[in-house]
Amino acid sequence: MLTTQYAKGLEGIRVNAADPGYTATDLNGHSGPQTVTEGTDAIVALATEGAGAGSGRLVSRHGEIAWS
């Protein structure tokens, strides 16, 4: 939960984490069920959010994930 600590300590800067999911890449012998393009969905969503978006969040391609 380093992300939440940075988010609290860096006021005015959004700090979030992205979970790309199990993506087919060279690293795993292309065994993941989703494409690289699908794996970047969460990253692109975070990068293109508006200025009022939250900080300290964990986001997947399907939306926000609760910290466990």
Summary of the structure (lengths in Angstrom):
residues: 68
radius of gyration: 13.4
end to end distance: 9.1
largest distance: 40.6
contacts: 149
relative contact order: 0.26
helix: 32%
strand: 15%
